[in-house]
Amino acid sequence: MKTEYDIVIVGGGMVGAALACALGGSRYQIAIIEGQYPDSFETGQPHDLRVSALSVASETLLKNIGAWEGIVSRRSCPYRRMKVWEAKEAHATLFDAENIGETHLGHIVENRVTQLALLETLKQHSNIDFICPAKTKQIDYSAGSSIVSLEDGRELVARLLIGADGGESRVRQSAGIGITKWDYNQQALVASVTTSYPQQDITWQQFTPSGPLAFLPLSGQNASLVWYNTPDQVKRLNALSDSQFLDALHQTFPSCLGRIDQLLERGYFPLRRQHAQRYIGEGVALAGDSAHMIHPLAGQGVNIGFMDVAMLAEVLLDAQAQGDRFYSTETLSQYEQARRNQNLLMMQTMDAFYHVFSNDILPLKFLRNVGFSLADKLPLAKPHITRYAMGVEGPIPSLAKRLHV
Ligand SMILES: Cc1cc2nc3c(=O)[nH]c(=O)nc-3n(C[C@H](O)[C@H](O)[C@H](O)COP(=O)(O)OP(=O)(O)OC[C@H]3O[C@@H](n4cnc5c(N)ncnc54)[C@H](O)[C@@H]3O)c2cc1C
């Protein structure tokens, strides 16, 4: 049996679920398909390995679509300061929320917590059918009447098919949208640990020629450490026993980390830069990692995905209000125009960081030191950089805009 929908979203990860919430309560009939429901959250359970730094702009969007309370009532860690340095911590550049009259720069949240809060929110909307767990068997893209066949035999017909199905997006492939991509010669080794220091309000990053070392605070005495390194080194480090790995962390991470009491979990992630050649077509749109994957060193991947959500929802809600064909290329191109160049700029910025910092070439070393001291000393530059990192400077879609800044 075929069921017809205005919009079918494939992928109920953070981005797809947020988009469904943003369209909840509208007159669109929506189906969202997710392969796997996340494990439930229990207070006091160990922190997950996958965490994200959510910007203030993402927080605003999540508030506006009704999911933020579900995050903070579970578990999150606000951070007020952000510190970056290269050789010596004494020469670090510090970005402080207080200096720009803000209470915080962002929150570190486990991805599962964000996803759970979003799924809980979207289930409250009667115009949304949440189909989970369900995997797509086949996706037949056709402008304005795509068919999504599920493994359990159900068939969904979509006027607008939305791919929020991650980097390997089957929606993107079925619509014949190409990508440009390359693998970074770097991977992220992530460790969830408990430290001798109690909860901290700072996230820091030290740049080294083999890649950055990053600290992200979590609630209690927990922290997430990210050790970027070449694939060979990551393989070697990952093969160490837990106690050898702890020794390696102590030897490599700066002393401000303090003592690590316990290693709870570790894992590694290959890093890829990937960009869809277009985000839309007649009856199809991509959002989040299905459209773009960026180096995570500045923690922006899902944040730009959430800005896609805010913009795409705005365009679709406007189209409904105006009586426009919501799935037409003409309507959807407003979304692409607003987001693709913004995301490209963010990708290029991350690439510049990656190339300028991941080596020991003298002229680049000079450039880095000049860059850091300029960022630290120019009175006007720092507030701008701080606000940019918070996502509150630059073009911001309405749903992610704070009313009082
Ligand atoms: C080491 C690391 C650290 C990071 N840190 C940060 C950070 O601090 N801040 C930040 O903003 N970003 C960060 N990111 C990036 C962030 O994790 C991603 O951008 C984000 O998870 C993308 O979300 P998404 O919903 O677009 O895609 P995904 O998380 O990939 O979700 C896709 C969903 O679609 C479902 N799905 C896929 N195919 C199908 C199908 N055929 N049928 C049904 N369901 C399907 C999957 O089950 C999944 O739930 C980091 C990434 C890495 C690797």
The ligand as a Gaussian input file, in Angstrom:
#p B3LYP/6-31G(d) Opt

LIG

0 1
 C       34.946000      13.412000      16.041000
 C       33.802000      14.314000      15.665000
 C       33.480000      15.384000      16.504000
 C       32.457000      16.263000      16.156000
 N       32.182000      17.316000      16.983000
 C       31.243000      18.216000      16.626000
 C       30.974000      19.367000      17.454000
 O       31.579000      19.582000      18.510000
 N       30.004000      20.248000      17.037000
 C       29.332000      20.059000      15.863000
 O       28.501000      20.927000      15.510000
 N       29.541000      18.973000      15.091000
 C       30.475000      18.052000      15.426000
 N       30.697000      16.955000      14.638000
 C       29.871000      16.750000      13.440000
 C       28.508000      16.140000      13.776000
 O       28.674000      14.950000      14.540000
 C       27.736000      15.830000      12.487000
 O       27.751000      16.978000      11.673000
 C       26.291000      15.446000      12.797000
 O       26.227000      14.257000      13.533000
 C       25.487000      15.279000      11.500000
 O       24.140000      15.028000      11.824000
 P       23.111000      14.528000      10.710000
 O       21.809000      14.357000      11.418000
 O       23.194000      15.408000       9.517000
 O       23.698000      13.127000      10.216000
 P       23.881000      11.772000      11.004000
 O       24.296000      12.026000      12.418000
 O       24.794000      10.928000      10.164000
 O       22.422000      11.148000      11.041000
 C       21.848000      10.502000       9.952000
 C       20.690000       9.648000      10.451000
 O       20.031000       9.050000       9.351000
 C       19.754000       7.698000       9.623000
 N       19.737000       7.024000       8.337000
 C       20.715000       7.020000       7.397000
 N       20.332000       6.327000       6.311000
 C       19.070000       5.878000       6.568000
 C       18.149000       5.093000       5.826000
 N       18.459000       4.679000       4.612000
 N       16.960000       4.794000       6.387000
 C       16.657000       5.269000       7.636000
 N       17.486000       6.020000       8.381000
 C       18.680000       6.313000       7.853000
 C       20.871000       7.242000      10.563000
 O       20.461000       6.156000      11.360000
 C       21.146000       8.501000      11.375000
 O       20.382000       8.549000      12.539000
 C       31.726000      16.063000      14.962000
 C       32.023000      14.972000      14.123000
 C       33.054000      14.121000      14.463000
 C       33.387000      12.961000      13.564000

